[in-house]
Amino acid sequence: MTHDKESPTVFQIKPVGRLRIASVAAATALLAAACGGGSSAGDSGAAGPPKAGGTLTVALGGDPVSLYPRAVTPLVREVSRPIVDSLLALDPATRKPVPWLAESFQANADATEFTFKLRSGVTFSDGTLLTAKVVKQNFDDIIANKAKSAGSTAVSLLEGGGYKETTAPDDRTVVQKFARPYPTWPLWAASTGFGILAPKTLALPLDDRFDKVVGTGPFVLQSYVKNSQVVLTKRKGYAWGPKTAKHTGDAYLDKVVYKVITEPSVRTGALKTGQVQLAGSLNPSDIAPVRAAGFSIVAQRIPRLAEGIVVTGADREPLKDAAVRQALVKAVDAKQVRDTLLTPEWGVPSSVVTGTVVGHSDQSALLKPDQAAAAALLDKAGWKPGGDGIRTKDGKRLTLKLGWLERGNPWDRPLVELVTAQYKKIGVELKPELATAAQSVEALTARNKWDLFLSGVAGGLDAGVGLLGTFASTPPNFYNVQDAALQPLLLKQATTTDEAARDKILADAQQRILSEGLYTPLVEDTAVVAVGKKVHGFALDADSRLPTLLDVWLS
């Protein structure tokens, strides 16, 4: 292991979450899916003792646009993680924060103040020593540039806890203060968005940092050619990997080359011909051919909302009636969705959030498909089968308008068609309307255009931050949530520091959302990665994205 055994973690508060009720989480959800899938986590195994040397070539599904870790671009996380280290890391097995640049960390009783003790002897790739003052400069810089960083997760996460300041009492001690209890802060401090940058990078104007990133990581940026490739080379003298690393010292790889290959079929072809050794964002239809070509396929649920249908018309008929909403949940067979459109690598949703989210609660009992029970609920609500099978009440057909947008998944359109067919079996007529992201925001803001919306997949490691917050009825309330009983649960979990108590609150919130028929999970978003037979030691991070690549080696 790479951590100092004489520097134990003294942090005691468990990694729980804080809901930013006034955030625009729902709007983020609409747009997040456009970022594509991501990578999975797993280990490709090893063939003998690791050896140093070689170049790993990775296919990216798009251009990263920037390597500045706080840039608001979909793929910056994938390419900047090997360059910058964070104060903490997340253990992929437990999703708990563990030491990295900080050898220990602790919080005060109400989780409003966090103290990090830095490791000694850490340097940036330009030779600058890491000190508490430099860490403070990083956080000061985030706040100083927040007006120019619209959409920045780093800014929103700091503001979510009422960030006050970072101080440096001495060279190795960092103290961070928040205006409100923020028990999940260690979870977020581990993210790439809070990667620590050298003063040399911070001295540049924000717009000039995209290809001039200096960090303490195991790799350094050699070159970046937009829409073509990114090249990283091994940093010599690296000796401070995260606690979860498998070895101490330099990375095994000499070089990492990320090739931008936007077309999925071309990525698959590049794998088969040996042009690349690792690729994510695989389409379901590509998995079998890639596996047959000798690649390992690893998969892991992506921490985010399950892809699903959210009720946006609960303030009017017919969805004002809870029985109608509950019937829609029971009408859907998510396993049929998986088996028809995807592959066994994808999971069947068991809750509102995917299984890798901290605070996930298994609500499978509420999600068992039961069309007979769905029909009985509609009967009870007064909706009777019509001559063409579509139910009617008081002369009106049971017709629901569904808004949805193409998010680049090959299963998007077939998914809408399959759900339409499942609804029809219980006598519900679904009328889908394809829209752009901008049109979706406009329609959801108007609140009267659609009854249902095929939600985006807002990402996040914690159920209570930005995920279940999607169902807050406070402004902006894009999904027009009307359930008053849900709101106290969302508020209470935000400041509960006891892990068991908060897990119970989060479970109650997930149960409430599903039992009231506010959301119908359809797909448990899953990252799928192809790994070449000569690639070893490969395991992705807790967020199902590419890691530092410190432990990866080639045979």
N, C-alpha and C positions, 0 to 999 in steps of 0.2 A: 504493500500500500504506500501511497505517496505522502500521507500525512504524518505529522510528528506525533508519535505515541505519547510523548510527555506533555502534549498540549490538548487535553480532553475538552470536549464541548461542554460548556456549563449552562447552555441555554435550556430552559425547562418548559416554557410554554409550547404547547403543541401547535403544529402548523394549521391553524384554522382561518376562516375567511371573514372579509368585511364587504358588505353590500354597499355599493354606491348608488343609493336609491335615485338620486337626481341625474344619473348619468344617461348617456344616449346609447345604452347597451343594445336596444332593439335596432337602432339605425346601424350600429356596427354589425349586428347579426345579418342584416340584409346584404352587406357588402363583403363580409369576411369570406364567404364561400368562393368569391371570385379569385381568391388567393390560391386555389387549387388544393390538392389533398395534403401532401406532406410525406414524411417518411415513417417507417415503422421502427419498432425496437426489437432487438433480438441479438443473438450472438451466432455468427457463422461458424463457430468452432475453431479449432486450431489443429495444425498438422505438425507436431514436433515443437521444439522450443522456438519462441519468437526470434526473428532475425531482423537486423536493420537494413534499410536501403529500399530503393524502388520508388515508383511514382504511382499513386492511386488516381485513376481518372473517374470522375463522377459526372453523371448526366443531370443537369438541372432543367426543370420544365419551363424556365423563363429566365429573363435577365434579372440579376439582383438589383440593378439600378444604382445601388450604393453598398459600400461595405462598412459605412458608419453605423454602428450597432443600434443607434436610436432612430435611424431613418424609418419613415413610414412606407415600407415596401414589403411585399409578400415574402421574398426569399433572402432578405438581408440576414436573417437569423441563421440560415444554413451556411453562409460563407464567412460570417464574422465570428462565429463561436470558436473556431480554432485560433483566432488572433487575439481575442480578449478574454480574460478571466474575470470572474465575479467574486464578490466577497464570500458567497456561499455557493454550494452546488446542491442539486436535488438527487437523492438516491433513487434510481429508476425503479427499484424493487418496492420501496416503501413510500416514495414521494415525500420524504422528510428532508428538511434542510440539513446539510452536513458541511464541515469546514472546507474552505478553499483558500482564497487569499487571507481570509480571517481564520485564525487557528481556533478561536472560540468566540462565542457570542451569547449574550444574555439580555433579558428584558426586565423592566421593572414590573411591579405587581399588576398594574392595569394596562400593560402593553402600550404605553405611550412613549416610552424611551427605550432605545436599544443600544447596547454597547458592544462593539466589535474590537477584538484584539488582533492586530495584523501579524502575519508571519514575518519573521525577520529575513533579510537577505534577498527579498524579491526585487527584481529589476525589470524595467521595460526593455524592449528589444533594442532601443537606442542607448541603453546603459543607465538611464535615469533610475534612481532608487524609488521604490514604492514607499510612500509615507502616508500618515493620516492626513497631512495637509493636502496631498494630491487627491486622496479620496474626497475630501471636502470640496476641492476645486471641481471635481466631476459633478457632484450633486448641485453645487452652486451654478455650474454651467447649464445643467438641465433646466433649472428655474429661470436663469437669465435668458435662455433661448426659447422659452415656452411659447411666446407669441409667434415665433417662426416655425413651430413644430406642431401644427394642427394635426390632430389624430394620433399624436405620439402616445403609445402605451406607457412609456416611462413617466410622462407628465401626468397622465390620468391616474396612474397608480399612486403617485406621490400625493396628488390632490385628494384622492379617495380617502386617505387617512388624515387629511388636514396637516400635511407636512409643514413643519416649522423651520427646522434648521439642521445642519450637520456641523459638529464642532470637532476639533482635534486637540484634546487636552495635552497629548504628547505625541511623539513620532509614531507610536504604534497603536494608539487608542482612538477609535472613532465613535462618537456619540450622535445618535440621530433621534430627533424629538418630533412627535406628532401631537396635534391638538385633540385627537380622539383615540380611543383604544383601537389598535390596528394589529390584532394578533396574527394576521397572515403576512406581515411585512417580511419575515425571513423567507417565506415562500417566493415572494416577488424579488427580493434582493438577490436571489440566485439566477435571475433571468439574464439573458444576453443584453437586454435593453439597459441593464445597469452594469454592463461590463466596464471595467476601469480603464480609462484611456490615459496616455502619457500627456504631460503638459505641452509637448510639442504639437499634438493634435488639437488640444483645447485652445491653443493660441491662434489657430486658423479660423477664418470666417466659417460659419456653419456650412455654407454652400460649397466650400472647398475641401471638405473633409471626406467626401465620398470615396476617394481612392488614396487617402493619406492617413490611414488608421495605424497607430502605433499602440500596441498593447503588451501585456505580460505573457501572452499565450504561447503554446508550444510551436506555433507556426507564425511566419511573418508574410506580409503581402509583398509579392514580387511584381505582379502586374495585373491589370484589369482592363480588358478590351470590351466595351459595351456590346451586348448582343452576340458575344463570341465566347470569351472564356475568362476565368480568374485563375491565377497561378499563385499558390502559397509554397514557401520553402521552410524547411525545418529550422527552428530556432535552436542554436547551440547553447548549452548550459541551463536548460529548463529543469527545475527541480522542485516544483511546487504545484503539482497536479492536485485535483480534488481528492477528497478522502475516498471516493468511489473508484479511483483509477486503479488499474491492475499492476502497474509497475511504477518505479521511481526513475526520474531522469528524462532525457530527451525523447521525443517521438521516434518511433521506428522508421516511419516513412521519411524519405528525403524530400518529397514533393507531393503536392495535391493539385490536380488540375480539374477545375469545374468547367465542363463544356455546356454551353447553352443549346439545348435541343428541345424546341417547343412542341413539336409534333410527336404524340405518343408512339405512333407506329415507327417513326424514325428512331426514337429512343430505344425501342425494342430491337430494331435492326442493328443499332450500334452495340447493343449488348451481345447479340448473337455473333457479330463479326469481330468482337474483341476490342472495338474502339473505346468502349467504356467498361469498367468493372463493377460499377454500382449505379443503380438508378431507382428513384422512387416515382410516385404518382403513376403507378401502373394501372392501366385499364383492366377490368376483370377479364376481358377476352384475351389479354396478353399473358396472363399468368401461366396457363398450361404450356404454351409454346416456350416461354422463357425457362420454365422449370425443366422442360424436356431438353433444352439446350445445355443443361448442366448447372444452372444457377440455383442457389438456395433462395427460397421465398420466405421472408419473415414478415409478420404482421402484428400490429398492435393498435388497439382502439386509440383514437385521437381524443385528448381531453377537450371536450366541448359539449354544446347542446347536441342531443340526437337530432338528426335531420327529421323534420316532422311537420305536421299541419297544426297551426295555431288558430284558435277561434278569434276573429276580430269583430264579430257582429253579436257579441253577447248582450248588447244593450237593446236589441230589437228581435222581433220574431223572424224566423223560428228558433234561433239559437239562444234567445232569452230563457227558454225552457231548458233546464238542466238535463231532463230526460233525453232531449234531442241530441244534446252535446255528448252525453254518455253513450248513446246509441252509435254515434260516429266512431268513438274509440273502440267499441266492441265489434264494429263491422270490419275493422282493418286486421288483416293477417300479415304481420311484419315478417314472419318466417317465410311466407310465400313470396314476399317482396325480395328477401335475401336469396331464396333458392331459385327464383325466376330471373332476377336481374343481375345478381352479384355472384360471389363464390363463397365457399366455406371459410375463407379468410375473414370475411366480414361477420360481425356479430349480429344477433337479434336484440334490439333495444330492450332493456329491462327497467328503464326509468326515463325521466326527462333529460338527464345528462348521461354521457357515456360512462362505461365502467371504470375508466382510468381517472375520473375526476375525483378529487378529494371531497368527501361528503356525499358521494353517490350512494343511493339507497335502492336496493333491489325491490322493485314494485311489480314484478312479473305477474303476480296474481291479478292485478288490475288490468293487465294487457293481454290476457288470454282472448283470442278471437272467439266470438260466440254470436253468430248471426241470428240465431233464434232468440237470444236474450235481447239483441239489438232491435229486432222486429217487435218484440213484446213491449219494449220501452216506447217505441213509436206508436204502437197501438194505444198504450196507456195515455200518451200525449194527445191522442185524438187524430193521428195521421193514419188514414186508411188507404190500402192499396187501390190504385186507379186501374183503368182498363189496360193501360200500357205498362203497368207494373210500378209506375211512379206514384207515390202516395199523395193524397190530397187532404185538405182540411178547409172547410168553409169556402170551397170553390177554388182554393189556391194550391198549386203544385208545390211539392217539397223540393224546391230548386235552390241550390247554393252556389254562389260565385266564388271561385278560387283564384286568387292572384298568385302568380309564380314567375320566376325568372331563371333563365339559363345560367348555370354556374360553371359550365365547362365539364360537368360529369356526363359520361356517355349514358348514364341511366336516368337523367333528369326527365326527359320526355316520356320514356316508357314507364317511369314511376308514376307520373301524373295519370297516364292511361290506365295503369293497373289499379290505382286507388279509385279512379272513376268507375271501373268495372265492379270493384268490391262494394262501393256505395250503392250502385245500381241494384245489387242483389237484395238490399234491404229496402229498396224503394226510394232512394235519394238520388236526385238528378244533380250531378256536379257539372258546372260550366266553368272550365279553366280559362284563364285569360293571361297570356304571356305578356310580360312587361320588362322594361329595363330597370336597373337599380334605381335610377332617378325617378322613374314613373312609379315604382313601388313605394318609395318614400313619400311621394306626393299623394298617392292613393291612401296609404295608411294614415297619413296626417289628416286627410279629409274624413276618414273613418266610416264613410257610408258607401264606398264603392264595392268593397268585397266583404263576404261573410267569413271567408277563410283565407289563410295565406300559407304557402309552402315556405317555411322559415329558412333563413340562412343558418349557418352553423357557427355561431359565435364561439370562439375558442377561449379557454381559460382552465387553469389547473384546479381552481376551487369552485365548488358549486355555488357559493354565495356571492362571488364577485363577478358581476357582469353576466352570469348564466341564469340563475333563478331570478336575478334582478330584472331580466327581460319581462317578467310577469308582474313587475311593480305597477300599481295603478296611479302612482304619482307622476307628475310631468317628466318626460314628454309622453309617456304611455302610448307608444306607437301601436301596440297591439290592442289598445282599447280594452284593457282588462277591467272587469267590473266586480271582481270577487273581493269584497271588503274583508272577509275572514282570513284571506291569505296574507294580507299586508302586515299584520302584527308579527307573523312568523318571519317574514323577510326582514323586518326591522330588528327583531330580537336577536336573530343569528348574527347580525352585524357586529354586535359588541359583546357577545358571549365568548369568554376566553377558555372556559372548560371544554375540552374536546368532546367528551361523551355527551354533555348537555347540548352542545351545538350540533353534533351529529343527529341527535334526536329531533331537534328543531328543523334541520334540513330535511330529514326523512319525512317529517310531518308536512313540510311545504311541498315536497315532491308528490306525496300521497294526495294532498289537497288538489294540486294542479291536475292530476290524472283522474281522480274520482269525480271532480267537477266537470270533466270533459273539456278542459281549457286547451289541451295539447294532446296530439296523437303522434307518438314517436314512430318513425318509419324505418330509418336506417341508422345503425350505429357506425358513424363515420370511422373508417379504419385506414391506417397508413400501411401501404404494401410496398416492400422494397425487394429488389433483386440484387443478390450479392454473389459475385464471381467466386468460383471454386478456389482461386488462389488468394482470396481475401480472408484474413483471419482476425480474431479479436474484435470483431465489429459488434457494437451494441449502441443503440440510440438512447437518447436522454429521456427523462421522465415526461417531457412534453412531446414525445414521439417524433423528434426532429434529429438532424445530424448532430453528433457530439463533437468534442474537441479533436477526435481522431487520434488522440495520444496513444491509445493502445492498439491501433490497427497496424497489421503488418502483412507483407506479401511473401508467399512461398514461390 
